[in-house]
Each structure stands twice: as structure tokens, then as C-alpha cells.
């Protein structure tokens, strides 16, 4: 009878170590399944998937891992929505944190700042965003604005249908109320 074994690996781990571990498990147990949750990896190994031919295990090569903790990119876990979380090397993280705080403070930005960056080598342009973690991201703000615009379109469409028939007597108060509803939808009220 074959059995399953679950190997749990706590994070954070350097990305090169994660890659080598997954490669080794994949070579020894080709049918293994990997899951990420919270702050760790779980690898489900099915004993029946282990190759019967010992030569298959020779595909695993010992890892020559240069290990400089200061420069490691770390796999730190996942969020509930499936987002994989990484941490940059500590020295770069500190530089980015200081830069982000300075940019937000210099612009009196309560939430986020977007900036255009130009690659000096290629001339290609990029846009980067710096956002406070407790505020909405630019994507979330755009999604909320689009939702308000959709609500306003729906109200405006209903308003036009109500007042486009030729025998309709236009009630000025009704028109003002309808337009105020549309404005409220745009403002998020």
C-alpha cells in the first residue's frame, strides 16, 4: 500500500534554495504537489510516484549555492488571494522604503504617488507607484472610480428613458433630483 507524506517548509527562504528544493522533490517524486499557504510551503509526496529506476535520481545535482544573505531575494509566503509574496534583499528594501517615504512626504501625498522613470540605457519609459500600505492602491482607486462611473451611467440611462418620450411633462424638481443622484454616484455617495 502506498502512502502520502507531507513536507512542510517554513518561509522565508532564498529563491534559489526554493528552486533547488522543488527541483529535487520533483525529480524524486514526479507527481508531487506543492501548495503555499500563509508563511510556508507544503509538498505532498506520494510514495507510489517515486521512480523505480535509480538512474532517474541521478538527475538531481548537488546545488552550488553562493550564500550571501544580504543579497538574497526571499520567498515569504502567500496572501489569501493567491498573491505570492517576495522580499527584496535587506539593503535594497531599506533603500526603497526610505525612497518611498521621502517621495510621499515631499508630495504631501496622503495615499500614493505615480512617477515616470526612464531607463538611461534603452530610453524605455516606465511608471512606478509608491503607496502607503493602509490606503487604497491606484488599482483599487481606479476600480472604485469605474464602479461609480458605471452607476452614474445606469442612472443617466434611466433618466433619459424616463424623460425622452414626447408626451412627458418635464418636472424640474424631478430632473434636479435625478441629476443629483447621478452626481452622488460619481462622488461615491
N, CA, C and O of each residue as an XYZ file, in Angstrom:
756
protein
N       0.847     -1.181      0.000
C       0.000      0.000      0.000
C       0.888      1.238      0.000
O       1.827      1.338      0.789
N       0.585      2.181     -0.891
C       1.399      3.391     -0.946
C       0.840      4.427      0.015
O      -0.344      4.424      0.352
N       1.736      5.316      0.447
C       1.307      6.333      1.397
C       1.748      7.713      0.927
O       2.619      7.850      0.068
N       1.137      8.707      1.501
C       1.496     10.091      1.217
C       2.295     10.649      2.378
O       2.067     10.294      3.535
N       3.215     11.509      2.062
C       3.980     12.227      3.075
C       3.877     13.700      2.742
O       4.020     14.087      1.582
N       3.633     14.516      3.732
C       3.579     15.955      3.527
C       4.807     16.566      4.195
O       5.061     16.359      5.381
N       5.552     17.317      3.407
C       6.726     18.020      3.912
C       6.355     19.491      4.008
O       5.978     20.101      3.007
N       6.458     20.066      5.197
C       6.170     21.484      5.403
C       7.477     22.241      5.539
O       8.353     21.847      6.309
N       7.606     23.316      4.798
C       8.821     24.127      4.813
C       8.429     25.537      5.212
O       7.620     26.182      4.545
N       9.006     26.005      6.298
C       8.719     27.367      6.754
C       9.432     28.379      5.879
O      10.542     28.136      5.407
N       8.789     29.510      5.668
C       9.365     30.619      4.927
C       9.674     31.731      5.913
O       9.078     31.757      6.989
N      10.553     32.626      5.608
C      11.144     32.920      4.304
C      12.342     32.037      3.989
O      13.034     31.539      4.877
N      12.558     31.865      2.694
C      13.714     31.149      2.166
C      14.219     31.883      0.931
O      13.427     32.462      0.187
N      15.528     31.865      0.707
C      16.046     32.459     -0.531
C      15.459     31.749     -1.748
O      15.248     30.537     -1.720
N      15.197     32.498     -2.809
C      14.558     31.949     -4.005
C      15.363     30.821     -4.634
O      14.784     29.849     -5.119
N      16.691     30.935     -4.635
C      17.480     29.870     -5.245
C      17.350     28.574     -4.453
O      17.368     27.492     -5.039
N      17.221     28.666     -3.133
C      17.036     27.468     -2.300
C      15.674     26.844     -2.589
O      15.562     25.624     -2.715
N      14.632     27.684     -2.694
C      13.291     27.182     -3.014
C      13.316     26.450     -4.347
O      12.756     25.360     -4.465
N      13.958     27.035     -5.351
C      14.030     26.412     -6.668
C      14.720     25.059     -6.628
O      14.253     24.106     -7.250
N      15.827     24.967     -5.901
C      16.546     23.693     -5.818
C      15.747     22.638     -5.052
O      15.732     21.467     -5.434
N      15.086     23.053     -3.973
C      14.262     22.100     -3.210
C      13.137     21.540     -4.079
O      12.907     20.331     -4.112
N      12.441     22.433     -4.780
C      11.332     21.976     -5.616
C      11.832     21.094     -6.747
O      11.178     20.116     -7.107
N      12.988     21.433     -7.310
C      13.568     20.608     -8.369
C      13.919     19.214     -7.873
O      13.682     18.225     -8.568
N      14.485     19.134     -6.670
C      14.854     17.831     -6.104
C      13.618     16.995     -5.824
O      13.570     15.821     -6.189
N      12.613     17.587     -5.177
C      11.388     16.833     -4.905
C      10.715     16.406     -6.205
O      10.182     15.300     -6.296
N      10.739     17.282     -7.214
C      10.126     16.949     -8.493
C      10.826     15.795     -9.190
O      10.178     14.993     -9.862
N      12.156     15.700     -9.037
C      12.897     14.599     -9.658
C      12.661     13.285     -8.916
O      12.533     12.232     -9.541
N      12.604     13.346     -7.592
C      12.421     12.114     -6.806
C      10.963     11.657     -6.838
O      10.678     10.463     -6.933
N      10.054     12.614     -6.758
C       8.618     12.317     -6.740
C       7.947     13.131     -7.845
O       7.424     14.211     -7.570
N       7.949     12.642     -9.086
C       7.421     13.435    -10.208
C       5.968     13.866    -10.037
O       5.570     14.880    -10.610
N       5.182     13.150     -9.287
C       3.778     13.516     -9.104
C       3.519     14.366     -7.881
O       2.367     14.557     -7.489
N       4.578     14.880     -7.269
C       4.390     15.657     -6.040
C       3.622     16.937     -6.329
O       3.689     17.490     -7.427
N       2.906     17.386     -5.338
C       2.094     18.601     -5.443
C       2.601     19.610     -4.416
O       2.908     19.256     -3.278
N       2.682     20.865     -4.834
C       3.144     21.930     -3.957
C       1.979     22.861     -3.674
O       1.218     23.211     -4.577
N       1.844     23.258     -2.428
C       0.839     24.239     -2.036
C       1.528     25.292     -1.183
O       2.458     24.996     -0.433
N       1.057     26.517     -1.311
C       1.577     27.586     -0.459
C       0.428     28.130      0.350
O      -0.680     28.312     -0.154
N       0.702     28.384      1.592
C      -0.316     28.974      2.433
C       0.328     29.716      3.568
O       1.282     29.238      4.182
N      -0.204     30.901      3.846
C       0.335     31.665      4.959
C       1.812     31.928      4.783
O       2.218     32.679      3.896
N       2.611     31.313      5.625
C       4.044     31.573      5.609
C       4.860     30.319      5.334
O       5.975     30.186      5.838
N       4.316     29.389      4.533
C       5.081     28.190      4.267
C       4.680     27.469      2.999
O       3.663     27.766      2.373
N       5.529     26.497      2.640
C       5.281     25.603      1.508
C       4.903     24.246      2.068
O       5.463     23.807      3.073
N       3.960     23.581      1.427
C       3.644     22.190      1.752
C       3.841     21.381      0.481
O       3.303     21.719     -0.573
N       4.615     20.312      0.589
C       4.866     19.450     -0.562
C       4.280     18.092     -0.236
O       4.705     17.438      0.716
N       3.288     17.659     -1.037
C       2.620     16.380     -0.831
C       3.290     15.348     -1.725
O       3.204     15.417     -2.951
N       3.958     14.391     -1.093
C       4.701     13.361     -1.814
C       3.923     12.057     -1.753
O       3.531     11.609     -0.676
N       3.704     11.457     -2.897
C       3.014     10.173     -2.968
C       4.064      9.106     -3.238
O       4.714      9.122     -4.283
N       4.232      8.188     -2.306
C       5.293      7.181     -2.393
C       5.218      6.389     -3.693
O       6.247      5.960     -4.214
N       4.012      6.189     -4.224
C       3.855      5.442     -5.465
C       4.409      6.168     -6.678
O       4.609      5.551     -7.724
N       4.662      7.474     -6.559
C       5.195      8.262     -7.676
C       6.718      8.211     -7.757
O       7.304      8.690     -8.728
N       7.355      7.640     -6.751
C       8.817      7.613     -6.740
C       9.316      6.710     -7.864
O       8.821      5.595     -8.028
N      10.293      7.183     -8.641
C      10.771      6.373     -9.759
C      11.356      5.040     -9.284
O      12.079      4.982     -8.289
N      11.028      3.971    -10.016
C      11.557      2.658     -9.676
C      12.990      2.522    -10.159
O      13.740      1.685     -9.657
N      13.375      3.337    -11.128
C      14.704      3.235    -11.714
C      15.652      4.186    -10.987
O      15.434      5.397    -11.024
N      16.691      3.683    -10.331
C      17.608      4.544     -9.578
C      18.290      5.596    -10.444
O      18.678      6.648     -9.937
N      18.447      5.329    -11.760
C      19.109      6.296    -12.635
C      18.341      7.621    -12.688
O      18.926      8.681    -12.912
N      17.025      7.544    -12.478
C      16.228      8.770    -12.512
C      16.671      9.728    -11.414
O      16.574     10.946    -11.561
N      17.155      9.165    -10.318
C      17.592     10.016     -9.213
C      18.918     10.714     -9.523
O      19.279     11.686     -8.859
N      19.635     10.223    -10.522
C      20.914     10.836    -10.877
C      20.720     12.201    -11.523
O      21.683     12.953    -11.679
N      19.482     12.531    -11.902
C      19.239     13.852    -12.491
C      19.368     14.956    -11.449
O      19.480     16.133    -11.790
N      19.350     14.567    -10.182
C      19.494     15.566     -9.124
C      20.973     15.860     -8.944
O      21.763     14.967     -8.640
N      21.333     17.099     -9.129
C      22.716     17.518     -8.965
C      22.836     18.317     -7.672
O      21.929     19.066     -7.310
N      23.951     18.153     -6.985
C      24.130     18.965     -5.780
C      24.157     20.445     -6.148
O      24.722     20.835     -7.170
N      23.554     21.238     -5.320
C      23.469     22.664     -5.590
C      24.729     23.367     -5.114
O      25.185     23.172     -3.988
N      25.276     24.183     -5.993
C      26.389     25.033     -5.614
C      25.782     26.406     -5.349
O      25.673     27.238     -6.250
N      25.391     26.626     -4.101
C      24.663     27.836     -3.763
C      25.581     28.868     -3.128
O      26.014     28.703     -1.987
N      25.878     29.928     -3.863
C      26.590     31.012     -3.183
C      25.615     31.602     -2.176
O      24.470     31.900     -2.514
N      26.059     31.766     -0.968
C      25.105     32.203      0.044
C      25.548     33.501      0.682
O      26.380     33.521      1.589
N      24.970     34.587      0.187
C      25.226     35.904      0.738
C      23.880     36.453      1.189
O      23.149     37.054      0.402
N      23.561     36.243      2.460
C      22.246     36.607      2.987
C      21.833     38.024      2.622
O      20.651     38.297      2.413
N      22.794     38.915      2.545
C      22.483     40.308      2.273
C      21.858     40.510      0.901
O      21.112     41.467      0.695
N      22.154     39.617     -0.043
C      21.665     39.772     -1.411
C      20.551     38.808     -1.783
O      20.154     38.760     -2.947
N      20.036     38.041     -0.833
C      19.002     37.054     -1.136
C      17.636     37.693     -1.339
O      17.214     38.542     -0.553
N      16.952     37.281     -2.396
C      15.532     37.581     -2.547
C      14.813     36.443     -1.839
O      15.082     35.274     -2.114
N      13.908     36.769     -0.938
C      13.253     35.752     -0.136
C      11.820     35.523     -0.581
O      11.084     36.475     -0.843
N      11.426     34.258     -0.665
C      10.029     33.894     -0.822
C       9.461     33.914      0.587
O       9.919     33.159      1.445
N       8.467     34.767      0.844
C       7.988     34.942      2.217
C       6.617     34.347      2.468
O       6.218     34.219      3.625
N       5.876     33.976      1.427
C       4.565     33.372      1.636
C       3.567     33.811      0.593
O       3.931     34.334     -0.461
N       2.300     33.591      0.902
C       1.224     33.992      0.005
C       0.143     34.700      0.808
O       0.063     34.586      2.031
N      -0.678     35.430      0.080
C      -1.872     36.046      0.687
C      -3.064     35.169      0.380
O      -2.971     34.240     -0.424
N      -4.185     35.460      1.017
C      -5.404     34.670      0.805
C      -5.859     34.688     -0.650
O      -6.476     33.728     -1.113
N      -5.561     35.774     -1.383
C      -5.990     35.869     -2.780
C      -5.033     35.147     -3.732
O      -5.223     35.199     -4.947
N      -4.010     34.475     -3.202
C      -3.081     33.719     -4.028
C      -1.843     34.492     -4.439
O      -0.966     33.942     -5.105
N      -1.753     35.767     -4.051
C      -0.585     36.569     -4.374
C       0.641     35.970     -3.691
O       0.633     35.718     -2.486
N       1.689     35.748     -4.475
C       2.936     35.246     -3.903
C       3.732     36.446     -3.406
O       3.852     37.459     -4.095
N       4.272     36.315     -2.201
C       4.986     37.432     -1.590
C       6.487     37.173     -1.585
O       6.948     36.098     -1.202
N       7.236     38.181     -2.017
C       8.689     38.132     -2.029
C       9.209     39.297     -1.207
O       8.523     40.304     -1.032
N      10.409     39.154     -0.712
C      11.089     40.262     -0.048
C      12.405     40.492     -0.770
O      13.153     39.546     -1.017
N      12.692     41.748     -1.112
C      13.968     42.036     -1.768
C      15.106     41.913     -0.755
O      14.860     41.822      0.448
N      16.345     41.911     -1.237
C      17.466     41.907     -0.304
C      17.319     43.050      0.704
O      16.805     44.115      0.363
N      17.762     42.835      1.923
C      17.573     43.790      3.016
C      18.078     45.191      2.674
O      17.403     46.179      2.961
N      19.247     45.281      2.069
C      19.805     46.605      1.777
C      18.955     47.338      0.741
O      18.790     48.555      0.827
N      18.416     46.608     -0.235
C      17.562     47.227     -1.251
C      16.210     47.587     -0.639
O      15.646     48.634     -0.954
N      15.692     46.730      0.228
C      14.412     47.018      0.889
C      14.505     48.316      1.683
O      13.572     49.120      1.668
N      15.617     48.528      2.375
C      15.770     49.753      3.164
C      15.875     50.978      2.270
O      15.311     52.026      2.584
N      16.592     50.853      1.158
C      16.703     51.970      0.211
C      15.324     52.307     -0.360
O      14.955     53.479     -0.427
N      14.553     51.282     -0.775
C      13.214     51.505     -1.340
C      12.264     52.107     -0.309
O      11.467     52.988     -0.634
N      12.347     51.632      0.928
C      11.478     52.155      1.991
C      11.763     53.633      2.228
O      10.839     54.443      2.300
N      13.040     53.984      2.348
C      13.405     55.388      2.567
C      12.989     56.251      1.377
O      12.490     57.362      1.558
N      13.193     55.742      0.158
C      12.818     56.470     -1.051
C      11.305     56.700     -1.086
O      10.847     57.812     -1.346
N      10.538     55.647     -0.824
C       9.081     55.762     -0.852
C       8.561     56.766      0.154
O       7.711     57.595     -0.169
N       9.074     56.694      1.383
C       8.637     57.632      2.419
C       8.977     59.063      2.015
O       8.160     59.965      2.200
N      10.177     59.283      1.466
C      10.594     60.623      1.051
C       9.697     61.155     -0.062
O       9.262     62.306     -0.008
N       9.418     60.333     -1.064
C       8.571     60.747     -2.189
C       7.167     61.117     -1.696
O       6.624     62.149     -2.090
N       6.585     60.284     -0.843
C       5.244     60.567     -0.335
C       5.237     61.850      0.495
O       4.333     62.675      0.363
N       6.246     62.014      1.346
C       6.305     63.204      2.199
C       6.548     64.475      1.391
O       5.928     65.503      1.663
N       7.440     64.421      0.402
C       7.737     65.604     -0.414
C       6.528     66.058     -1.224
O       6.398     67.244     -1.528
N       5.657     65.142     -1.570
C       4.482     65.475     -2.372
C       3.219     65.626     -1.533
O       2.123     65.763     -2.077
N       3.369     65.603     -0.213
C       2.208     65.668      0.687
C       1.124     64.702      0.250
O      -0.062     65.030      0.292
N       1.526     63.514     -0.168
C       0.586     62.516     -0.692
C      -0.020     61.718      0.461
O       0.704     61.051      1.200
N      -1.334     61.781      0.617
C      -1.955     61.006      1.691
C      -1.994     59.508      1.392
O      -2.139     58.698      2.307
N      -1.867     59.136      0.117
C      -2.059     57.731     -0.246
C      -0.992     57.195     -1.195
O      -0.302     56.234     -0.856
N      -0.839     57.798     -2.383
C       0.131     57.262     -3.341
C       0.634     58.353     -4.290
O       0.030     59.416     -4.435
N       1.769     58.042     -4.930
C       2.355     58.904     -5.952
C       2.763     57.999     -7.102
O       3.331     56.928     -6.883
N       2.473     58.428     -8.336
C       2.957     57.726     -9.524
C       4.018     58.587    -10.177
O       3.886     59.808    -10.265
N       5.081     57.925    -10.637
C       6.172     58.649    -11.274
C       6.585     57.944    -12.555
O       6.488     56.723    -12.679
N       7.044     58.745    -13.497
C       7.566     58.187    -14.741
C       9.084     58.074    -14.597
O       9.759     59.021    -14.192
N       9.605     56.890    -14.939
C      11.046     56.654    -14.904
C      11.512     56.309    -16.313
O      10.796     55.642    -17.060
N      12.697     56.759    -16.671
C      13.251     56.467    -17.992
C      14.535     55.669    -17.805
O      15.426     56.072    -17.056
N      14.620     54.537    -18.493
C      15.813     53.705    -18.463
C      16.915     54.420    -19.248
O      16.768     54.656    -20.447
N      18.007     54.764    -18.582
C      19.094     55.503    -19.235
C      19.752     54.708    -20.351
O      20.290     55.298    -21.288
N      19.721     53.387    -20.272
C      20.363     52.569    -21.301
C      19.505     52.426    -22.550
O      20.013     52.507    -23.668
N      18.200     52.213    -22.363
C      17.332     51.922    -23.512
C      16.412     53.078    -23.879
O      15.878     53.107    -24.987
N      16.216     54.028    -22.973
C      15.282     55.115    -23.209
C      13.831     54.715    -22.986
O      12.926     55.537    -23.134
N      13.607     53.446    -22.627
C      12.238     52.979    -22.389
C      11.676     53.637    -21.129
O      12.385     53.852    -20.145
N      10.380     53.950    -21.190
C       9.729     54.633    -20.072
C       8.910     53.650    -19.246
O       8.282     52.734    -19.777
N       8.934     53.862    -17.948
C       8.177     53.038    -17.005
C       7.420     53.957    -16.064
O       7.803     55.110    -15.865
N       6.350     53.444    -15.491
C       5.627     54.165    -14.454
C       5.703     53.318    -13.196
O       5.428     52.119    -13.219
N       6.075     53.955    -12.111
C       6.128     53.255    -10.834
C       5.226     53.978     -9.851
O       5.040     55.192     -9.934
N       4.675     53.225     -8.929
C       3.796     53.791     -7.907
C       4.379     53.509     -6.536
O       4.910     52.429     -6.277
N       4.273     54.485     -5.676
C       4.613     54.317     -4.269
C       3.323     54.578     -3.513
O       2.717     55.640     -3.657
N       2.901     53.614     -2.710
C       1.633     53.755     -1.992
C       1.808     53.394     -0.526
O       2.598     52.516     -0.176
N       1.069     54.076      0.313
C       1.039     53.705      1.732
C       0.226     52.418      1.842
O      -0.791     52.266      1.165
N       0.657     51.517      2.666
C       0.017     50.200      2.704
C      -1.391     50.239      3.283
O      -2.181     49.334      3.016
N      -1.723     51.243      4.055
C      -3.056     51.291      4.649
C      -4.076     51.987      3.754
O      -5.277     51.878      4.001
N      -3.630     52.694      2.728
C      -4.548     53.355      1.807
C      -4.883     52.439      0.651
O      -4.367     51.325      0.564
N      -5.740     52.901     -0.235
C      -6.066     52.121     -1.423
C      -4.940     52.229     -2.438
O      -4.313     53.280     -2.572
N      -4.688     51.146     -3.147
C      -3.706     51.183     -4.227
C      -4.319     51.939     -5.402
O      -5.537     52.107     -5.457
N      -3.493     52.396     -6.340
C      -4.050     53.055     -7.531
C      -5.049     52.148     -8.249
O      -6.068     52.631     -8.742
N      -4.782     50.862     -8.315
C      -5.709     49.925     -8.969
C      -7.050     49.898     -8.238
O      -8.102     49.919     -8.877
N      -7.020     49.849     -6.904
C      -8.268     49.833     -6.138
C      -9.038     51.137     -6.324
O     -10.264     51.130     -6.435
N      -8.313     52.259     -6.357
C      -8.982     53.548     -6.545
C      -9.614     53.638     -7.935
O     -10.726     54.147     -8.081
N      -8.910     53.146     -8.952
C      -9.460     53.146    -10.307
C     -10.693     52.251    -10.389
O     -11.688     52.616    -11.016
N     -10.630     51.081     -9.758
C     -11.775     50.172     -9.774
C     -12.992     50.833     -9.109
O     -14.111     50.702     -9.605
N     -12.781     51.539     -7.996
C     -13.888     52.227     -7.315
C     -14.435     53.354     -8.195
O     -15.650     53.543     -8.268
N     -13.556     54.099     -8.859
C     -13.996     55.182     -9.750
C     -14.781     54.617    -10.932
O     -15.799     55.182    -11.333
N     -14.308     53.506    -11.487
C     -15.034     52.877    -12.594
C     -16.403     52.393    -12.155
O     -17.371     52.493    -12.909
N     -16.490     51.872    -10.945
C     -17.788     51.415    -10.424
C     -18.740     52.600    -10.264
O     -19.919     52.509    -10.606
N     -18.211     53.727     -9.736
C     -19.052     54.926     -9.601
C     -19.499     55.428    -10.976
O     -20.650     55.834    -11.138
N     -18.612     55.404    -11.957
C     -18.968     55.837    -13.314
C     -20.037     54.920    -13.907
O     -20.963     55.393    -14.564
N     -19.915     53.616    -13.680
C     -20.932     52.674    -14.171
C     -22.285     52.951    -13.518
O     -23.321     52.923    -14.183
N     -22.268     53.220    -12.201
C     -23.515     53.557    -11.504
C     -24.133     54.826    -12.084
O     -25.347     54.902    -12.273
N     -23.285     55.828    -12.367
C     -23.780     57.085    -12.936
C     -24.350     56.855    -14.330
O     -25.381     57.431    -14.677
N     -23.692     56.018    -15.137
C     -24.208     55.705    -16.479
C     -25.580     55.051    -16.391
O     -26.487     55.376    -17.157
N     -25.720     54.123    -15.447
C     -27.003     53.438    -15.277
C     -28.092     54.442    -14.905
O     -29.186     54.419    -15.470
N     -27.785     55.326    -13.948
C     -28.768     56.337    -13.543
C     -29.094     57.289    -14.693
O     -30.253     57.656    -14.889
N     -28.073     57.685    -15.449
C     -28.297     58.601    -16.568
C     -29.144     57.933    -17.648
O     -30.030     58.563    -18.226
N     -28.873     56.666    -17.917
C     -29.663     55.924    -18.913
C     -31.123     55.849    -18.471
O     -32.028     56.054    -19.279
N     -31.355     55.556    -17.188
C     -32.730     55.510    -16.674
C     -33.390     56.886    -16.775
O     -34.560     57.001    -17.140
N     -32.621     57.925    -16.447
C     -33.133     59.288    -16.513
C     -33.557     59.637    -17.938
O     -34.638     60.186    -18.152
N     -32.710     59.319    -18.900
C     -33.015     59.633    -20.302
C     -34.252     58.874    -20.753
O     -35.102     59.438    -21.442
N     -34.370     57.600    -20.376
C     -35.551     56.811    -20.756
C     -36.817     57.413    -20.166
O     -37.863     57.443    -20.814
N     -36.711     57.899    -18.915
C     -37.886     58.468    -18.258
C     -38.344     59.775    -18.909
O     -39.535     60.089    -18.893
N     -37.403     60.543    -19.486
C     -37.753     61.868    -19.975
C     -37.678     62.027    -21.494
O     -37.768     63.150    -21.991
N     -37.516     60.945    -22.235
C     -37.381     61.111    -23.681
C     -38.695     60.934    -24.439
O     -38.749     61.217    -25.636
N     -39.734     60.483    -23.785
C     -41.000     60.330    -24.502
C     -41.605     61.710    -24.742
O     -41.541     62.573    -23.866
N     -42.200     61.932    -25.935
C     -42.677     63.266    -26.305
C     -43.830     63.764    -25.436
O     -44.014     64.974    -25.304
N     -44.595     62.877    -24.852
C     -45.739     63.352    -24.079
C     -45.408     63.542    -22.603
O     -46.299     63.820    -21.801
N     -44.146     63.397    -22.239
C     -43.740     63.564    -20.846
C     -43.646     65.040    -20.527
O     -43.002     65.813    -21.236
N     -44.300     65.409    -19.450
C     -44.182     66.767    -18.949
C     -42.983     66.773    -18.016
O     -42.960     66.043    -17.025
N     -42.007     67.578    -18.322
C     -40.773     67.586    -17.537
C     -41.028     68.308    -16.222
O     -41.457     69.460    -16.183
N     -40.748     67.591    -15.163
C     -40.873     68.129    -13.810
C     -39.490     68.614    -13.395
O     -38.578     67.799    -13.256
N     -39.310     69.898    -13.196
C     -37.996     70.473    -12.906
C     -37.394     69.873    -11.639
O     -36.191     69.617    -11.593
N     -38.202     69.648    -10.622
C     -37.690     69.076     -9.372
C     -37.225     67.642     -9.618
O     -36.196     67.224     -9.088
N     -37.978     66.890    -10.416
C     -37.584     65.517    -10.740
C     -36.271     65.473    -11.508
O     -35.441     64.594    -11.280
N     -36.087     66.422    -12.418
C     -34.840     66.487    -13.188
C     -33.670     66.790    -12.254
O     -32.620     66.152    -12.337
N     -33.855     67.753    -11.376
C     -32.789     68.120    -10.441
C     -32.468     66.940     -9.528
O     -31.296     66.651     -9.283
N     -33.488     66.261     -9.025
C     -33.253     65.097     -8.159
C     -32.495     64.001     -8.907
O     -31.581     63.392     -8.350
N     -32.862     63.745    -10.148
C     -32.191     62.709    -10.941
C     -30.738     63.083    -11.192
O     -29.851     62.238    -11.077
N     -30.489     64.336    -11.532
C     -29.110     64.772    -11.768
C     -28.286     64.728    -10.474
O     -27.108     64.375    -10.505
N     -28.892     65.080     -9.353
C     -28.190     64.975     -8.071
C     -27.848     63.522     -7.743
O     -26.794     63.250     -7.169
N     -28.724     62.595     -8.099
C     -28.441     61.165     -7.896
C     -27.238     60.737     -8.726
O     -26.389     59.972     -8.269
N     -27.182     61.247     -9.954
C     -26.048     60.900    -10.819
C     -24.758     61.486    -10.254
O     -23.728     60.811    -10.220
N     -24.814     62.741     -9.809
C     -23.637     63.356     -9.200
C     -23.213     62.589     -7.952
O     -22.021     62.390     -7.716
N     -24.187     62.161     -7.154
C     -23.879     61.374     -5.956
C     -23.176     60.076     -6.293
O     -22.251     59.659     -5.596
N     -23.623     59.435     -7.376
C     -22.982     58.185     -7.790
C     -21.542     58.436     -8.214
O     -20.657     57.632     -7.921
N     -21.303     59.546     -8.901
C     -19.941     59.872     -9.311
C     -19.046     60.182     -8.109
O     -17.856     59.864     -8.101
N     -19.651     60.815     -7.088
C     -18.869     61.164     -5.881
C     -18.735     59.998     -4.924
O     -17.983     60.079     -3.953
N     -19.448     58.921     -5.180
C     -19.366     57.756     -4.306
C     -20.330     57.820     -3.128
O     -20.173     57.079     -2.158
N     -21.320     58.696     -3.204
C     -22.313     58.791     -2.107
C     -23.376     57.740     -2.223
O     -24.279     57.681     -1.389
